[in-house]
Amino acid sequence: MASGNMSPSGEDMDVMKLAQSLTMKEIILAASPGSITYGDRRRRANLLAAVQSSQDLQREVREAYERKVQRCSDVQNERVKRARFQESSEDVEEAVGLFAPETYLASPSEEVKSSRLAKFIDRTSNRETAQVVCVVCACEVFSVETEEVDLDALPGRDLLVPFIRHRAQHLVCDMLLYHHAVSFLHGKPSG
């Protein structure tokens, strides 16, 4: 602001618009140490008045704004790169469109809502979230991450045979397995 003139110049107005788009924390972090008083840091109006009255703070606000724009651009580019690795070109176009600045707070279309709901239902169905117990380690895992194998074809069978047998052990096919998880398909044990 020019001395003796109470209305801000055009350049000051531009800096004030930039300062309005920054958070208080971004302005405070951009300012050099000691350039903003404790009182100015407490309220946004005081902080903006300090920016308006100091050329150094105005320069720092411009630099902070440029860094923020660059950071947002980098995030957008990273999202586009990630979207390119998705399964189909339709997903890429959809993902890129979702992150465009003009659609940031726009409501999603009914098509997007229904496709997202379908994907959610597919990933949270009973089949996808069912858990089973492993016969070897007795841990509970998702059934989609496992496969049921015939115990006679189990790799590393010799590692599951105890060296010294104890009468409290319940062996299945001469192996120390979690016997509650063993099922019998067509008369053969599997798990």
VEXDREN-2710 file (C-alpha; in Angstrom, 1 decimal):
% VEXDREN-2710
k/r/px/py/pz
1/MET/0.0/0.0/0.0
2/ALA/1.4/3.4/-0.9
3/SER/2.0/5.8/1.9
4/GLY/-0.7/8.4/2.3
5/ASN/-3.1/6.4/0.1
6/MET/-5.6/4.2/1.9
7/SER/-6.7/2.1/-1.1
8/PRO/-4.5/-0.8/-2.2
9/SER/-2.9/-0.7/-5.6
10/GLY/-3.6/-3.3/-8.3
11/GLU/-0.5/-5.3/-7.4
12/ASP/-1.5/-5.3/-3.7
13/MET/-4.9/-6.6/-4.6
14/ASP/-3.4/-9.4/-6.6
15/VAL/-1.2/-10.4/-3.7
16/MET/-4.2/-10.2/-1.4
17/LYS/-6.1/-12.6/-3.6
18/LEU/-3.2/-15.0/-3.5
19/ALA/-3.0/-14.6/0.3
20/GLN/-6.8/-15.4/0.5
21/SER/-6.2/-18.7/-1.4
22/LEU/-3.5/-19.7/1.1
23/THR/-4.2/-21.1/4.6
24/MET/-2.9/-19.2/7.6
25/LYS/-0.4/-22.0/8.2
26/GLU/1.0/-21.7/4.6
27/ILE/1.4/-17.9/5.0
28/ILE/3.1/-18.3/8.4
29/LEU/5.5/-21.0/7.2
30/ALA/6.3/-18.9/4.1
31/ALA/7.2/-15.8/6.1
32/SER/10.8/-15.4/7.3
33/PRO/11.3/-15.8/11.0
34/GLY/10.4/-12.7/13.0
35/SER/8.5/-11.0/10.2
36/ILE/5.1/-11.8/11.7
37/THR/4.2/-10.9/15.3
38/TYR/2.5/-13.3/17.6
39/GLY/-0.7/-11.2/17.5
40/ASP/-0.7/-11.2/13.7
41/ARG/-0.5/-15.0/13.7
42/ARG/-3.6/-15.4/15.9
43/ARG/-6.3/-14.0/13.5
44/ARG/-6.5/-14.2/9.7
45/ALA/-7.5/-10.6/9.4
46/ASN/-4.4/-9.5/11.3
47/LEU/-2.3/-11.8/9.2
48/LEU/-3.6/-10.4/5.9
49/ALA/-3.1/-6.8/7.2
50/ALA/0.5/-7.7/7.9
51/VAL/0.9/-9.1/4.4
52/GLN/-0.6/-6.0/2.9
53/SER/1.7/-3.7/4.8
54/SER/5.0/-5.5/4.1
55/GLN/6.7/-5.9/0.7
56/ASP/8.8/-8.8/2.0
57/LEU/5.7/-10.7/3.1
58/GLN/4.0/-10.0/-0.2
59/ARG/7.0/-11.5/-2.0
60/GLU/6.9/-14.5/0.3
61/VAL/3.2/-15.0/-0.3
62/ARG/3.7/-15.0/-4.0
63/GLU/6.4/-17.6/-3.7
64/ALA/4.2/-19.7/-1.4
65/TYR/1.4/-19.5/-3.8
66/GLU/3.7/-20.6/-6.7
67/ARG/4.9/-23.6/-4.6
68/LYS/1.3/-24.5/-3.8
69/VAL/0.3/-24.4/-7.5
70/GLN/3.3/-26.5/-8.4
71/ARG/2.5/-29.0/-5.6
72/CYS/-1.1/-29.3/-6.8
73/SER/0.1/-29.8/-10.4
74/ASP/2.5/-32.5/-9.2
75/VAL/-0.4/-34.3/-7.3
76/GLN/-2.6/-34.1/-10.4
77/ASN/0.2/-35.5/-12.6
78/GLU/0.8/-38.3/-10.1
79/ARG/-2.9/-39.2/-10.1
80/VAL/-2.9/-39.3/-13.9
81/LYS/0.2/-41.6/-13.9
82/ARG/-1.5/-43.9/-11.4
83/ALA/-4.7/-43.9/-13.4
84/ARG/-2.8/-45.0/-16.5
85/PHE/-1.8/-48.2/-14.7
86/GLN/-5.5/-49.2/-14.2
87/GLU/-7.1/-52.0/-16.1
88/SER/-8.9/-50.3/-18.9
89/SER/-8.8/-47.0/-20.8
90/GLU/-12.4/-46.3/-19.6
91/ASP/-11.1/-46.4/-16.0
92/VAL/-8.3/-44.0/-16.9
93/GLU/-10.6/-41.5/-18.5
94/GLU/-12.9/-41.8/-15.5
95/ALA/-10.1/-41.4/-13.0
96/VAL/-8.6/-38.4/-14.8
97/GLY/-12.0/-36.8/-15.1
98/LEU/-12.7/-37.2/-11.4
99/PHE/-9.6/-35.2/-10.5
100/ALA/-10.1/-32.3/-12.9
101/PRO/-10.3/-29.0/-11.0
102/GLU/-13.7/-28.1/-12.5
103/THR/-15.2/-31.4/-11.2
104/TYR/-13.7/-31.2/-7.7
105/LEU/-16.9/-30.6/-5.7
106/ALA/-19.4/-31.6/-8.4
107/SER/-21.8/-34.5/-7.6
108/PRO/-20.9/-37.7/-9.3
109/SER/-23.1/-38.9/-12.1
110/GLU/-25.6/-41.7/-11.6
111/GLU/-23.4/-44.0/-13.8
112/VAL/-20.4/-43.4/-11.6
113/LYS/-22.4/-44.0/-8.4
114/SER/-23.8/-47.3/-9.7
115/SER/-20.4/-48.5/-10.9
116/ARG/-18.8/-47.6/-7.6
117/LEU/-21.6/-49.3/-5.7
118/ALA/-21.3/-52.4/-7.8
119/LYS/-17.5/-52.6/-7.2
120/PHE/-18.1/-52.1/-3.5
121/ILE/-20.7/-54.9/-3.3
122/ASP/-18.4/-57.2/-5.3
123/ARG/-15.5/-56.6/-2.9
124/THR/-17.5/-56.9/0.3
125/SER/-19.7/-59.9/-0.7
126/ASN/-19.8/-63.0/1.6
127/ARG/-17.6/-64.9/-0.8
128/GLU/-14.9/-62.2/-0.8
129/THR/-14.9/-61.6/3.0
130/ALA/-15.4/-65.3/4.1
131/GLN/-12.5/-66.5/6.2
132/VAL/-11.1/-70.0/6.6
133/VAL/-8.5/-71.6/8.9
134/CYS/-5.3/-72.8/7.4
135/VAL/-4.6/-76.5/8.2
136/VAL/-0.8/-76.0/8.5
137/CYS/-0.5/-72.8/10.6
138/ALA/-4.0/-72.6/12.1
139/CYS/-4.3/-68.9/11.2
140/GLU/-7.5/-67.3/9.9
141/VAL/-7.2/-66.0/6.4
142/PHE/-9.6/-64.8/3.6
143/SER/-10.8/-67.7/1.6
144/VAL/-10.1/-65.9/-1.7
145/GLU/-6.4/-65.8/-0.7
146/THR/-6.2/-69.6/-0.2
147/GLU/-6.6/-72.7/-2.2
148/GLU/-7.8/-76.1/-1.0
149/VAL/-5.3/-78.9/-1.7
150/ASP/-5.3/-82.6/-1.2
151/LEU/-3.3/-83.4/1.9
152/ASP/-1.5/-86.2/0.1
153/ALA/-0.2/-83.6/-2.4
154/LEU/0.8/-81.1/0.3
155/PRO/4.4/-79.8/-0.4
156/GLY/6.9/-80.2/2.4
157/ARG/4.9/-83.1/4.1
158/ASP/8.1/-84.3/5.8
159/LEU/8.4/-81.0/7.7
160/LEU/5.0/-81.5/9.3
161/VAL/5.8/-84.9/10.7
162/PRO/6.8/-84.6/14.4
163/PHE/10.2/-86.1/15.5
164/ILE/8.9/-87.2/18.8
165/ARG/5.3/-88.1/19.0
166/HIS/3.2/-87.0/22.0
167/ARG/-0.1/-88.6/22.9
168/ALA/-1.8/-85.2/23.0
169/GLN/-1.1/-84.6/19.3
170/HIS/-3.8/-85.4/16.9
171/LEU/-2.1/-86.4/13.6
172/VAL/-3.9/-86.3/10.3
173/CYS/-2.2/-88.4/7.5
174/ASP/0.8/-88.7/9.9
175/MET/1.2/-84.9/9.9
176/LEU/0.7/-82.4/12.7
177/LEU/-2.1/-80.3/11.3
178/TYR/-5.0/-78.3/12.7
179/HIS/-7.5/-81.1/12.5
180/HIS/-10.6/-78.9/12.8
181/ALA/-9.8/-77.3/9.5
182/VAL/-9.4/-80.6/7.6
183/SER/-12.3/-81.5/5.3
184/PHE/-12.9/-84.7/3.5
185/LEU/-13.8/-84.5/-0.2
186/HIS/-14.6/-87.8/-1.9
187/GLY/-13.1/-89.7/1.0
188/LYS/-9.7/-87.9/0.8
189/PRO/-8.5/-85.3/3.4
190/SER/-8.0/-81.8/2.1
191/GLY/-7.5/-78.4/3.6
END
